[in-house]
């Protein structure tokens, strides 16, 4: 199998999923969009994985490649009808590519927080319905088209996960390793969101929370990965 990975900053990559894909001998082509790498012909790929990033879906003037990326996602998901997994920004880009919307949240979600799984078929088959996950976002998906389905929710964000045919968007993170939070905290946009939401000295507590729950995140990631691979 051959997967295409779209990244928006080099430190926000598939994380633990890279280990699982390597074990399965899945070929990966990774495109760094923020470095102006071009998206290749989509025909040769069995699936697409789109990661998070510090930019927002509406910032097309600042990041002109966002518009091109959305067009490619639409082509892959809605026309070619191939499997897609989007995480955080990748979920929001999927929403806009299929006709949904994205808006700024009243209260950002940052920290190790609970997600309620509403549909434990397909990608969440076998996962804990009360899921602990890493959140780090200030925007949310809403107003999805009728042919999509909400798969998970939280009190602050109604659309924590959704699907449209073989495409899946997860607003939360399960792909993290023990390097994730320290690396992401170096990104100015992430750091300011963290401090604005959780206070000046929040980073150490956040790192500790992630370390304490890393086995849970890794187990969730393994289940999601296996389910996604079956869909592929």
mmCIF file of the C-alpha atoms, coordinates in Angstrom:
data_MODEL
# 
_entry.id   MODEL 
# 
loop_
_atom_site.group_PDB 
_atom_site.id 
_atom_site.type_symbol 
_atom_site.label_atom_id 
_atom_site.label_alt_id 
_atom_site.label_comp_id 
_atom_site.label_asym_id 
_atom_site.label_entity_id 
_atom_site.label_seq_id 
_atom_site.pdbx_PDB_ins_code 
_atom_site.Cartn_x 
_atom_site.Cartn_y 
_atom_site.Cartn_z 
_atom_site.occupancy 
_atom_site.B_iso_or_equiv 
_atom_site.pdbx_formal_charge 
_atom_site.auth_seq_id 
_atom_site.auth_comp_id 
_atom_site.auth_asym_id 
_atom_site.auth_atom_id 
_atom_site.pdbx_PDB_model_num 
ATOM 1   C CA . UNK A 1 1   ? 0.000   0.000  0.000  1.00 0.00 ? 1   UNK A CA 1 
ATOM 2   C CA . UNK A 1 2   ? 1.072   3.574  -0.630 1.00 0.00 ? 2   UNK A CA 1 
ATOM 3   C CA . UNK A 1 3   ? -0.089  6.539  1.484  1.00 0.00 ? 3   UNK A CA 1 
ATOM 4   C CA . UNK A 1 4   ? 0.272   10.266 0.882  1.00 0.00 ? 4   UNK A CA 1 
ATOM 5   C CA . UNK A 1 5   ? 0.940   12.416 3.974  1.00 0.00 ? 5   UNK A CA 1 
ATOM 6   C CA . UNK A 1 6   ? 0.373   16.179 3.838  1.00 0.00 ? 6   UNK A CA 1 
ATOM 7   C CA . UNK A 1 7   ? 2.160   18.213 6.534  1.00 0.00 ? 7   UNK A CA 1 
ATOM 8   C CA . UNK A 1 8   ? 1.901   21.910 7.389  1.00 0.00 ? 8   UNK A CA 1 
ATOM 9   C CA . UNK A 1 9   ? 4.905   22.120 9.742  1.00 0.00 ? 9   UNK A CA 1 
ATOM 10  C CA . UNK A 1 10  ? 7.646   19.511 10.035 1.00 0.00 ? 10  UNK A CA 1 
ATOM 11  C CA . UNK A 1 11  ? 7.164   18.844 13.776 1.00 0.00 ? 11  UNK A CA 1 
ATOM 12  C CA . UNK A 1 12  ? 3.498   17.941 13.282 1.00 0.00 ? 12  UNK A CA 1 
ATOM 13  C CA . UNK A 1 13  ? 3.815   14.551 11.626 1.00 0.00 ? 13  UNK A CA 1 
ATOM 14  C CA . UNK A 1 14  ? 1.986   11.206 11.966 1.00 0.00 ? 14  UNK A CA 1 
ATOM 15  C CA . UNK A 1 15  ? 3.867   10.426 15.202 1.00 0.00 ? 15  UNK A CA 1 
ATOM 16  C CA . UNK A 1 16  ? 3.168   6.904  16.492 1.00 0.00 ? 16  UNK A CA 1 
ATOM 17  C CA . UNK A 1 17  ? 1.334   6.092  13.229 1.00 0.00 ? 17  UNK A CA 1 
ATOM 18  C CA . UNK A 1 18  ? 4.747   6.192  11.501 1.00 0.00 ? 18  UNK A CA 1 
ATOM 19  C CA . UNK A 1 19  ? 5.825   3.197  13.606 1.00 0.00 ? 19  UNK A CA 1 
ATOM 20  C CA . UNK A 1 20  ? 2.689   1.236  12.726 1.00 0.00 ? 20  UNK A CA 1 
ATOM 21  C CA . UNK A 1 21  ? 2.969   2.023  9.007  1.00 0.00 ? 21  UNK A CA 1 
ATOM 22  C CA . UNK A 1 22  ? 6.647   1.042  8.955  1.00 0.00 ? 22  UNK A CA 1 
ATOM 23  C CA . UNK A 1 23  ? 5.791   -2.301 10.594 1.00 0.00 ? 23  UNK A CA 1 
ATOM 24  C CA . UNK A 1 24  ? 3.240   -2.898 7.806  1.00 0.00 ? 24  UNK A CA 1 
ATOM 25  C CA . UNK A 1 25  ? 5.685   -1.899 5.040  1.00 0.00 ? 25  UNK A CA 1 
ATOM 26  C CA . UNK A 1 26  ? 3.376   0.872  3.872  1.00 0.00 ? 26  UNK A CA 1 
ATOM 27  C CA . UNK A 1 27  ? 5.115   3.227  1.466  1.00 0.00 ? 27  UNK A CA 1 
ATOM 28  C CA . UNK A 1 28  ? 4.853   6.892  2.450  1.00 0.00 ? 28  UNK A CA 1 
ATOM 29  C CA . UNK A 1 29  ? 5.265   10.036 0.410  1.00 0.00 ? 29  UNK A CA 1 
ATOM 30  C CA . UNK A 1 30  ? 5.357   13.095 2.707  1.00 0.00 ? 30  UNK A CA 1 
ATOM 31  C CA . UNK A 1 31  ? 4.720   16.562 1.291  1.00 0.00 ? 31  UNK A CA 1 
ATOM 32  C CA . UNK A 1 32  ? 5.736   19.624 3.335  1.00 0.00 ? 32  UNK A CA 1 
ATOM 33  C CA . UNK A 1 33  ? 3.216   22.194 2.110  1.00 0.00 ? 33  UNK A CA 1 
ATOM 34  C CA . UNK A 1 34  ? 4.664   25.021 4.209  1.00 0.00 ? 34  UNK A CA 1 
ATOM 35  C CA . UNK A 1 35  ? 7.930   24.538 2.296  1.00 0.00 ? 35  UNK A CA 1 
ATOM 36  C CA . UNK A 1 36  ? 6.043   24.884 -1.009 1.00 0.00 ? 36  UNK A CA 1 
ATOM 37  C CA . UNK A 1 37  ? 6.393   21.236 -1.975 1.00 0.00 ? 37  UNK A CA 1 
ATOM 38  C CA . UNK A 1 38  ? 3.812   20.310 -4.613 1.00 0.00 ? 38  UNK A CA 1 
ATOM 39  C CA . UNK A 1 39  ? 1.114   17.688 -4.162 1.00 0.00 ? 39  UNK A CA 1 
ATOM 40  C CA . UNK A 1 40  ? 1.787   14.867 -6.659 1.00 0.00 ? 40  UNK A CA 1 
ATOM 41  C CA . UNK A 1 41  ? -0.674  13.012 -8.870 1.00 0.00 ? 41  UNK A CA 1 
ATOM 42  C CA . UNK A 1 42  ? -3.173  11.331 -6.546 1.00 0.00 ? 42  UNK A CA 1 
ATOM 43  C CA . UNK A 1 43  ? -3.885  8.252  -8.656 1.00 0.00 ? 43  UNK A CA 1 
ATOM 44  C CA . UNK A 1 44  ? -1.048  6.150  -7.210 1.00 0.00 ? 44  UNK A CA 1 
ATOM 45  C CA . UNK A 1 45  ? -2.114  6.522  -3.550 1.00 0.00 ? 45  UNK A CA 1 
ATOM 46  C CA . UNK A 1 46  ? -4.366  4.174  -1.592 1.00 0.00 ? 46  UNK A CA 1 
ATOM 47  C CA . UNK A 1 47  ? -4.988  6.667  1.237  1.00 0.00 ? 47  UNK A CA 1 
ATOM 48  C CA . UNK A 1 48  ? -4.263  10.228 2.328  1.00 0.00 ? 48  UNK A CA 1 
ATOM 49  C CA . UNK A 1 49  ? -3.341  11.384 5.839  1.00 0.00 ? 49  UNK A CA 1 
ATOM 50  C CA . UNK A 1 50  ? -3.443  15.133 6.546  1.00 0.00 ? 50  UNK A CA 1 
ATOM 51  C CA . UNK A 1 51  ? -1.882  16.505 9.705  1.00 0.00 ? 51  UNK A CA 1 
ATOM 52  C CA . UNK A 1 52  ? -2.450  19.547 11.930 1.00 0.00 ? 52  UNK A CA 1 
ATOM 53  C CA . UNK A 1 53  ? -0.681  22.880 11.759 1.00 0.00 ? 53  UNK A CA 1 
ATOM 54  C CA . UNK A 1 54  ? -0.493  26.386 13.250 1.00 0.00 ? 54  UNK A CA 1 
ATOM 55  C CA . UNK A 1 55  ? -2.396  28.022 10.389 1.00 0.00 ? 55  UNK A CA 1 
ATOM 56  C CA . UNK A 1 56  ? -6.195  28.161 10.035 1.00 0.00 ? 56  UNK A CA 1 
ATOM 57  C CA . UNK A 1 57  ? -8.358  27.121 7.083  1.00 0.00 ? 57  UNK A CA 1 
ATOM 58  C CA . UNK A 1 58  ? -9.354  30.714 6.241  1.00 0.00 ? 58  UNK A CA 1 
ATOM 59  C CA . UNK A 1 59  ? -5.767  31.998 5.898  1.00 0.00 ? 59  UNK A CA 1 
ATOM 60  C CA . UNK A 1 60  ? -5.540  31.404 2.151  1.00 0.00 ? 60  UNK A CA 1 
ATOM 61  C CA . UNK A 1 61  ? -4.003  34.817 1.440  1.00 0.00 ? 61  UNK A CA 1 
ATOM 62  C CA . UNK A 1 62  ? -1.136  34.140 3.860  1.00 0.00 ? 62  UNK A CA 1 
ATOM 63  C CA . UNK A 1 63  ? -0.808  30.480 2.814  1.00 0.00 ? 63  UNK A CA 1 
ATOM 64  C CA . UNK A 1 64  ? -1.960  30.266 -0.844 1.00 0.00 ? 64  UNK A CA 1 
ATOM 65  C CA . UNK A 1 65  ? -1.316  26.507 -0.940 1.00 0.00 ? 65  UNK A CA 1 
ATOM 66  C CA . UNK A 1 66  ? -4.286  25.977 1.432  1.00 0.00 ? 66  UNK A CA 1 
ATOM 67  C CA . UNK A 1 67  ? -6.712  26.534 -1.463 1.00 0.00 ? 67  UNK A CA 1 
ATOM 68  C CA . UNK A 1 68  ? -4.839  24.046 -3.637 1.00 0.00 ? 68  UNK A CA 1 
ATOM 69  C CA . UNK A 1 69  ? -4.714  21.567 -0.758 1.00 0.00 ? 69  UNK A CA 1 
ATOM 70  C CA . UNK A 1 70  ? -8.502  21.771 -0.251 1.00 0.00 ? 70  UNK A CA 1 
ATOM 71  C CA . UNK A 1 71  ? -9.021  21.141 -3.979 1.00 0.00 ? 71  UNK A CA 1 
ATOM 72  C CA . UNK A 1 72  ? -6.832  18.031 -3.821 1.00 0.00 ? 72  UNK A CA 1 
ATOM 73  C CA . UNK A 1 73  ? -8.646  16.780 -0.701 1.00 0.00 ? 73  UNK A CA 1 
ATOM 74  C CA . UNK A 1 74  ? -11.995 17.286 -2.454 1.00 0.00 ? 74  UNK A CA 1 
ATOM 75  C CA . UNK A 1 75  ? -10.704 15.382 -5.494 1.00 0.00 ? 75  UNK A CA 1 
ATOM 76  C CA . UNK A 1 76  ? -9.351  12.512 -3.378 1.00 0.00 ? 76  UNK A CA 1 
ATOM 77  C CA . UNK A 1 77  ? -12.393 12.190 -1.106 1.00 0.00 ? 77  UNK A CA 1 
ATOM 78  C CA . UNK A 1 78  ? -15.413 13.265 -3.158 1.00 0.00 ? 78  UNK A CA 1 
ATOM 79  C CA . UNK A 1 79  ? -14.386 12.331 -6.687 1.00 0.00 ? 79  UNK A CA 1 
ATOM 80  C CA . UNK A 1 80  ? -11.934 9.437  -6.305 1.00 0.00 ? 80  UNK A CA 1 
ATOM 81  C CA . UNK A 1 81  ? -13.732 8.332  -3.103 1.00 0.00 ? 81  UNK A CA 1 
ATOM 82  C CA . UNK A 1 82  ? -10.523 7.081  -1.485 1.00 0.00 ? 82  UNK A CA 1 
ATOM 83  C CA . UNK A 1 83  ? -9.808  6.700  2.249  1.00 0.00 ? 83  UNK A CA 1 
ATOM 84  C CA . UNK A 1 84  ? -8.712  9.839  4.087  1.00 0.00 ? 84  UNK A CA 1 
ATOM 85  C CA . UNK A 1 85  ? -7.684  10.528 7.679  1.00 0.00 ? 85  UNK A CA 1 
ATOM 86  C CA . UNK A 1 86  ? -7.412  14.145 8.837  1.00 0.00 ? 86  UNK A CA 1 
ATOM 87  C CA . UNK A 1 87  ? -6.165  15.174 12.279 1.00 0.00 ? 87  UNK A CA 1 
ATOM 88  C CA . UNK A 1 88  ? -6.967  18.592 13.805 1.00 0.00 ? 88  UNK A CA 1 
ATOM 89  C CA . UNK A 1 89  ? -6.361  21.045 10.917 1.00 0.00 ? 89  UNK A CA 1 
ATOM 90  C CA . UNK A 1 90  ? -6.619  18.004 8.631  1.00 0.00 ? 90  UNK A CA 1 
ATOM 91  C CA . UNK A 1 91  ? -10.178 17.440 9.908  1.00 0.00 ? 91  UNK A CA 1 
ATOM 92  C CA . UNK A 1 92  ? -11.101 21.095 9.394  1.00 0.00 ? 92  UNK A CA 1 
ATOM 93  C CA . UNK A 1 93  ? -9.715  21.039 5.838  1.00 0.00 ? 93  UNK A CA 1 
ATOM 94  C CA . UNK A 1 94  ? -11.794 17.926 5.135  1.00 0.00 ? 94  UNK A CA 1 
ATOM 95  C CA . UNK A 1 95  ? -14.895 19.740 6.390  1.00 0.00 ? 95  UNK A CA 1 
ATOM 96  C CA . UNK A 1 96  ? -14.400 22.651 3.988  1.00 0.00 ? 96  UNK A CA 1 
ATOM 97  C CA . UNK A 1 97  ? -13.461 20.313 1.115  1.00 0.00 ? 97  UNK A CA 1 
ATOM 98  C CA . UNK A 1 98  ? -16.806 18.462 1.399  1.00 0.00 ? 98  UNK A CA 1 
ATOM 99  C CA . UNK A 1 99  ? -18.964 21.559 1.946  1.00 0.00 ? 99  UNK A CA 1 
ATOM 100 C CA . UNK A 1 100 ? -18.881 22.002 5.729  1.00 0.00 ? 100 UNK A CA 1 
ATOM 101 C CA . UNK A 1 101 ? -17.673 25.030 7.679  1.00 0.00 ? 101 UNK A CA 1 
ATOM 102 C CA . UNK A 1 102 ? -15.100 25.962 10.309 1.00 0.00 ? 102 UNK A CA 1 
ATOM 103 C CA . UNK A 1 103 ? -15.413 28.684 12.970 1.00 0.00 ? 103 UNK A CA 1 
ATOM 104 C CA . UNK A 1 104 ? -13.536 30.108 15.943 1.00 0.00 ? 104 UNK A CA 1 
ATOM 105 C CA . UNK A 1 105 ? -14.550 28.484 19.226 1.00 0.00 ? 105 UNK A CA 1 
ATOM 106 C CA . UNK A 1 106 ? -15.917 30.396 22.206 1.00 0.00 ? 106 UNK A CA 1 
ATOM 107 C CA . UNK A 1 107 ? -13.453 28.511 24.419 1.00 0.00 ? 107 UNK A CA 1 
ATOM 108 C CA . UNK A 1 108 ? -10.390 26.767 22.962 1.00 0.00 ? 108 UNK A CA 1 
ATOM 109 C CA . UNK A 1 109 ? -9.808  23.133 23.888 1.00 0.00 ? 109 UNK A CA 1 
ATOM 110 C CA . UNK A 1 110 ? -6.262  22.580 25.133 1.00 0.00 ? 110 UNK A CA 1 
ATOM 111 C CA . UNK A 1 111 ? -5.120  19.771 27.401 1.00 0.00 ? 111 UNK A CA 1 
ATOM 112 C CA . UNK A 1 112 ? -5.832  16.105 28.044 1.00 0.00 ? 112 UNK A CA 1 
ATOM 113 C CA . UNK A 1 113 ? -9.624  16.099 27.815 1.00 0.00 ? 113 UNK A CA 1 
ATOM 114 C CA . UNK A 1 114 ? -12.512 13.673 27.407 1.00 0.00 ? 114 UNK A CA 1 
ATOM 115 C CA . UNK A 1 115 ? -14.138 12.813 24.089 1.00 0.00 ? 115 UNK A CA 1 
ATOM 116 C CA . UNK A 1 116 ? -17.427 10.911 23.843 1.00 0.00 ? 116 UNK A CA 1 
ATOM 117 C CA . UNK A 1 117 ? -17.533 8.370  21.020 1.00 0.00 ? 117 UNK A CA 1 
ATOM 118 C CA . UNK A 1 118 ? -21.054 8.321  19.554 1.00 0.00 ? 118 UNK A CA 1 
ATOM 119 C CA . UNK A 1 119 ? -20.468 5.813  16.756 1.00 0.00 ? 119 UNK A CA 1 
ATOM 120 C CA . UNK A 1 120 ? -18.109 2.937  17.549 1.00 0.00 ? 120 UNK A CA 1 
ATOM 121 C CA . UNK A 1 121 ? -18.372 1.343  14.117 1.00 0.00 ? 121 UNK A CA 1 
ATOM 122 C CA . UNK A 1 122 ? -15.749 1.698  11.392 1.00 0.00 ? 122 UNK A CA 1 
ATOM 123 C CA . UNK A 1 123 ? -12.797 3.794  12.571 1.00 0.00 ? 123 UNK A CA 1 
ATOM 124 C CA . UNK A 1 124 ? -13.672 3.674  16.293 1.00 0.00 ? 124 UNK A CA 1 
ATOM 125 C CA . UNK A 1 125 ? -14.551 -0.023 16.404 1.00 0.00 ? 125 UNK A CA 1 
ATOM 126 C CA . UNK A 1 126 ? -13.259 -1.454 19.701 1.00 0.00 ? 126 UNK A CA 1 
ATOM 127 C CA . UNK A 1 127 ? -12.283 1.873  21.266 1.00 0.00 ? 127 UNK A CA 1 
ATOM 128 C CA . UNK A 1 128 ? -13.315 3.184  24.704 1.00 0.00 ? 128 UNK A CA 1 
ATOM 129 C CA . UNK A 1 129 ? -16.492 5.254  24.347 1.00 0.00 ? 129 UNK A CA 1 
ATOM 130 C CA . UNK A 1 130 ? -15.203 7.689  26.976 1.00 0.00 ? 130 UNK A CA 1 
ATOM 131 C CA . UNK A 1 131 ? -11.891 8.498  25.365 1.00 0.00 ? 131 UNK A CA 1 
ATOM 132 C CA . UNK A 1 132 ? -9.044  10.582 26.758 1.00 0.00 ? 132 UNK A CA 1 
ATOM 133 C CA . UNK A 1 133 ? -7.357  12.597 24.022 1.00 0.00 ? 133 UNK A CA 1 
ATOM 134 C CA . UNK A 1 134 ? -4.936  15.465 23.504 1.00 0.00 ? 134 UNK A CA 1 
ATOM 135 C CA . UNK A 1 135 ? -6.647  18.690 22.408 1.00 0.00 ? 135 UNK A CA 1 
ATOM 136 C CA . UNK A 1 136 ? -4.912  21.809 21.100 1.00 0.00 ? 136 UNK A CA 1 
ATOM 137 C CA . UNK A 1 137 ? -7.302  23.821 18.924 1.00 0.00 ? 137 UNK A CA 1 
ATOM 138 C CA . UNK A 1 138 ? -9.182  27.129 18.841 1.00 0.00 ? 138 UNK A CA 1 
ATOM 139 C CA . UNK A 1 139 ? -11.364 26.419 15.777 1.00 0.00 ? 139 UNK A CA 1 
ATOM 140 C CA . UNK A 1 140 ? -14.057 23.814 15.214 1.00 0.00 ? 140 UNK A CA 1 
ATOM 141 C CA . UNK A 1 141 ? -16.012 22.127 12.434 1.00 0.00 ? 141 UNK A CA 1 
ATOM 142 C CA . UNK A 1 142 ? -19.760 22.815 12.108 1.00 0.00 ? 142 UNK A CA 1 
ATOM 143 C CA . UNK A 1 143 ? -22.606 22.750 9.567  1.00 0.00 ? 143 UNK A CA 1 
ATOM 144 C CA . UNK A 1 144 ? -21.496 19.523 7.895  1.00 0.00 ? 144 UNK A CA 1 
ATOM 145 C CA . UNK A 1 145 ? -23.318 18.324 4.760  1.00 0.00 ? 145 UNK A CA 1 
ATOM 146 C CA . UNK A 1 146 ? -26.187 15.865 5.214  1.00 0.00 ? 146 UNK A CA 1 
ATOM 147 C CA . UNK A 1 147 ? -24.293 12.845 3.904  1.00 0.00 ? 147 UNK A CA 1 
ATOM 148 C CA . UNK A 1 148 ? -21.678 13.125 6.675  1.00 0.00 ? 148 UNK A CA 1 
ATOM 149 C CA . UNK A 1 149 ? -21.952 11.670 10.173 1.00 0.00 ? 149 UNK A CA 1 
ATOM 150 C CA . UNK A 1 150 ? -20.768 12.983 13.559 1.00 0.00 ? 150 UNK A CA 1 
ATOM 151 C CA . UNK A 1 151 ? -18.806 10.193 15.269 1.00 0.00 ? 151 UNK A CA 1 
ATOM 152 C CA . UNK A 1 152 ? -17.612 11.870 18.485 1.00 0.00 ? 152 UNK A CA 1 
ATOM 153 C CA . UNK A 1 153 ? -18.359 14.982 20.560 1.00 0.00 ? 153 UNK A CA 1 
ATOM 154 C CA . UNK A 1 154 ? -17.212 16.892 23.645 1.00 0.00 ? 154 UNK A CA 1 
ATOM 155 C CA . UNK A 1 155 ? -18.888 19.590 25.792 1.00 0.00 ? 155 UNK A CA 1 
ATOM 156 C CA . UNK A 1 156 ? -16.913 22.395 24.124 1.00 0.00 ? 156 UNK A CA 1 
ATOM 157 C CA . UNK A 1 157 ? -16.835 20.999 20.576 1.00 0.00 ? 157 UNK A CA 1 
ATOM 158 C CA . UNK A 1 158 ? -19.806 19.198 19.072 1.00 0.00 ? 158 UNK A CA 1 
ATOM 159 C CA . UNK A 1 159 ? -17.855 17.779 16.128 1.00 0.00 ? 159 UNK A CA 1 
ATOM 160 C CA . UNK A 1 160 ? -14.869 15.945 17.621 1.00 0.00 ? 160 UNK A CA 1 
ATOM 161 C CA . UNK A 1 161 ? -14.885 13.402 14.810 1.00 0.00 ? 161 UNK A CA 1 
ATOM 162 C CA . UNK A 1 162 ? -16.919 12.932 11.647 1.00 0.00 ? 162 UNK A CA 1 
ATOM 163 C CA . UNK A 1 163 ? -17.016 10.832 8.517  1.00 0.00 ? 163 UNK A CA 1 
ATOM 164 C CA . UNK A 1 164 ? -18.027 11.247 4.904  1.00 0.00 ? 164 UNK A CA 1 
ATOM 165 C CA . UNK A 1 165 ? -17.970 7.960  3.005  1.00 0.00 ? 165 UNK A CA 1 
ATOM 166 C CA . UNK A 1 166 ? -14.360 6.671  3.422  1.00 0.00 ? 166 UNK A CA 1 
ATOM 167 C CA . UNK A 1 167 ? -13.038 9.976  4.808  1.00 0.00 ? 167 UNK A CA 1 
ATOM 168 C CA . UNK A 1 168 ? -12.572 10.625 8.531  1.00 0.00 ? 168 UNK A CA 1 
ATOM 169 C CA . UNK A 1 169 ? -11.790 13.841 10.394 1.00 0.00 ? 169 UNK A CA 1 
ATOM 170 C CA . UNK A 1 170 ? -10.574 13.774 14.017 1.00 0.00 ? 170 UNK A CA 1 
ATOM 171 C CA . UNK A 1 171 ? -10.353 17.114 15.811 1.00 0.00 ? 171 UNK A CA 1 
ATOM 172 C CA . UNK A 1 172 ? -8.371  15.544 18.653 1.00 0.00 ? 172 UNK A CA 1 
ATOM 173 C CA . UNK A 1 173 ? -4.902  13.968 18.706 1.00 0.00 ? 173 UNK A CA 1 
ATOM 174 C CA . UNK A 1 174 ? -3.905  10.372 19.493 1.00 0.00 ? 174 UNK A CA 1 
ATOM 175 C CA . UNK A 1 175 ? -0.745  10.211 17.367 1.00 0.00 ? 175 UNK A CA 1 
ATOM 176 C CA . UNK A 1 176 ? 1.539   11.920 19.883 1.00 0.00 ? 176 UNK A CA 1 
ATOM 177 C CA . UNK A 1 177 ? 4.773   10.575 21.332 1.00 0.00 ? 177 UNK A CA 1 
ATOM 178 C CA . UNK A 1 178 ? 6.681   11.821 24.396 1.00 0.00 ? 178 UNK A CA 1 
ATOM 179 C CA . UNK A 1 179 ? 8.334   14.440 22.137 1.00 0.00 ? 179 UNK A CA 1 
ATOM 180 C CA . UNK A 1 180 ? 5.088   15.989 20.898 1.00 0.00 ? 180 UNK A CA 1 
ATOM 181 C CA . UNK A 1 181 ? 4.190   18.569 23.565 1.00 0.00 ? 181 UNK A CA 1 
ATOM 182 C CA . UNK A 1 182 ? 7.729   20.010 24.005 1.00 0.00 ? 182 UNK A CA 1 
ATOM 183 C CA . UNK A 1 183 ? 8.087   20.359 20.226 1.00 0.00 ? 183 UNK A CA 1 
ATOM 184 C CA . UNK A 1 184 ? 4.656   21.905 19.691 1.00 0.00 ? 184 UNK A CA 1 
ATOM 185 C CA . UNK A 1 185 ? 5.185   24.309 22.602 1.00 0.00 ? 185 UNK A CA 1 
ATOM 186 C CA . UNK A 1 186 ? 8.026   25.892 20.574 1.00 0.00 ? 186 UNK A CA 1 
ATOM 187 C CA . UNK A 1 187 ? 5.538   27.013 17.887 1.00 0.00 ? 187 UNK A CA 1 
ATOM 188 C CA . UNK A 1 188 ? 4.523   30.634 18.737 1.00 0.00 ? 188 UNK A CA 1 
ATOM 189 C CA . UNK A 1 189 ? 0.844   30.129 17.799 1.00 0.00 ? 189 UNK A CA 1 
ATOM 190 C CA . UNK A 1 190 ? 0.593   26.980 19.938 1.00 0.00 ? 190 UNK A CA 1 
ATOM 191 C CA . UNK A 1 191 ? 2.504   28.467 22.862 1.00 0.00 ? 191 UNK A CA 1 
ATOM 192 C CA . UNK A 1 192 ? 0.308   31.578 23.051 1.00 0.00 ? 192 UNK A CA 1 
ATOM 193 C CA . UNK A 1 193 ? -2.883  29.479 22.798 1.00 0.00 ? 193 UNK A CA 1 
ATOM 194 C CA . UNK A 1 194 ? -1.598  27.252 25.598 1.00 0.00 ? 194 UNK A CA 1 
ATOM 195 C CA . UNK A 1 195 ? -0.723  30.149 27.915 1.00 0.00 ? 195 UNK A CA 1 
ATOM 196 C CA . UNK A 1 196 ? -3.896  32.121 27.114 1.00 0.00 ? 196 UNK A CA 1 
ATOM 197 C CA . UNK A 1 197 ? -6.048  29.107 27.913 1.00 0.00 ? 197 UNK A CA 1 
ATOM 198 C CA . UNK A 1 198 ? -4.209  27.393 30.771 1.00 0.00 ? 198 UNK A CA 1 
ATOM 199 C CA . UNK A 1 199 ? -1.961  30.112 32.217 1.00 0.00 ? 199 UNK A CA 1 
ATOM 200 C CA . UNK A 1 200 ? 1.726   31.059 32.130 1.00 0.00 ? 200 UNK A CA 1 
ATOM 201 C CA . UNK A 1 201 ? 3.086   27.915 33.801 1.00 0.00 ? 201 UNK A CA 1 
ATOM 202 C CA . UNK A 1 202 ? 0.813   25.424 32.079 1.00 0.00 ? 202 UNK A CA 1 
ATOM 203 C CA . UNK A 1 203 ? 3.436   23.658 29.960 1.00 0.00 ? 203 UNK A CA 1 
ATOM 204 C CA . UNK A 1 204 ? 4.950   21.475 32.696 1.00 0.00 ? 204 UNK A CA 1 
ATOM 205 C CA . UNK A 1 205 ? 1.553   20.263 33.877 1.00 0.00 ? 205 UNK A CA 1 
ATOM 206 C CA . UNK A 1 206 ? 0.483   19.653 30.281 1.00 0.00 ? 206 UNK A CA 1 
ATOM 207 C CA . UNK A 1 207 ? 3.642   17.600 29.595 1.00 0.00 ? 207 UNK A CA 1 
ATOM 208 C CA . UNK A 1 208 ? 3.051   15.567 32.774 1.00 0.00 ? 208 UNK A CA 1 
ATOM 209 C CA . UNK A 1 209 ? -0.601  14.903 31.843 1.00 0.00 ? 209 UNK A CA 1 
ATOM 210 C CA . UNK A 1 210 ? 0.442   13.688 28.402 1.00 0.00 ? 210 UNK A CA 1 
ATOM 211 C CA . UNK A 1 211 ? 3.214   11.451 29.786 1.00 0.00 ? 211 UNK A CA 1 
ATOM 212 C CA . UNK A 1 212 ? 0.803   9.886  32.298 1.00 0.00 ? 212 UNK A CA 1 
ATOM 213 C CA . UNK A 1 213 ? -1.727  9.123  29.543 1.00 0.00 ? 213 UNK A CA 1 
ATOM 214 C CA . UNK A 1 214 ? 0.669   8.211  26.732 1.00 0.00 ? 214 UNK A CA 1 
ATOM 215 C CA . UNK A 1 215 ? -0.121  4.479  26.887 1.00 0.00 ? 215 UNK A CA 1 
ATOM 216 C CA . UNK A 1 216 ? -3.831  5.267  26.536 1.00 0.00 ? 216 UNK A CA 1 
ATOM 217 C CA . UNK A 1 217 ? -3.118  7.531  23.539 1.00 0.00 ? 217 UNK A CA 1 
ATOM 218 C CA . UNK A 1 218 ? -0.898  4.882  21.914 1.00 0.00 ? 218 UNK A CA 1 
ATOM 219 C CA . UNK A 1 219 ? -3.529  2.162  22.398 1.00 0.00 ? 219 UNK A CA 1 
ATOM 220 C CA . UNK A 1 220 ? -6.212  4.412  20.893 1.00 0.00 ? 220 UNK A CA 1 
ATOM 221 C CA . UNK A 1 221 ? -3.918  5.252  17.975 1.00 0.00 ? 221 UNK A CA 1 
ATOM 222 C CA . UNK A 1 222 ? -3.285  1.541  17.324 1.00 0.00 ? 222 UNK A CA 1 
ATOM 223 C CA . UNK A 1 223 ? -7.023  0.765  17.235 1.00 0.00 ? 223 UNK A CA 1 
ATOM 224 C CA . UNK A 1 224 ? -7.779  3.742  14.953 1.00 0.00 ? 224 UNK A CA 1 
ATOM 225 C CA . UNK A 1 225 ? -4.861  2.838  12.677 1.00 0.00 ? 225 UNK A CA 1 
ATOM 226 C CA . UNK A 1 226 ? -5.948  -0.813 12.358 1.00 0.00 ? 226 UNK A CA 1 
ATOM 227 C CA . UNK A 1 227 ? -9.525  0.203  11.599 1.00 0.00 ? 227 UNK A CA 1 
ATOM 228 C CA . UNK A 1 228 ? -8.389  2.752  9.024  1.00 0.00 ? 228 UNK A CA 1 
ATOM 229 C CA . UNK A 1 229 ? -6.114  0.177  7.380  1.00 0.00 ? 229 UNK A CA 1 
ATOM 230 C CA . UNK A 1 230 ? -9.099  -2.219 7.072  1.00 0.00 ? 230 UNK A CA 1 
ATOM 231 C CA . UNK A 1 231 ? -11.075 0.540  5.346  1.00 0.00 ? 231 UNK A CA 1 
ATOM 232 C CA . UNK A 1 232 ? -8.153  1.119  2.958  1.00 0.00 ? 232 UNK A CA 1 
# 
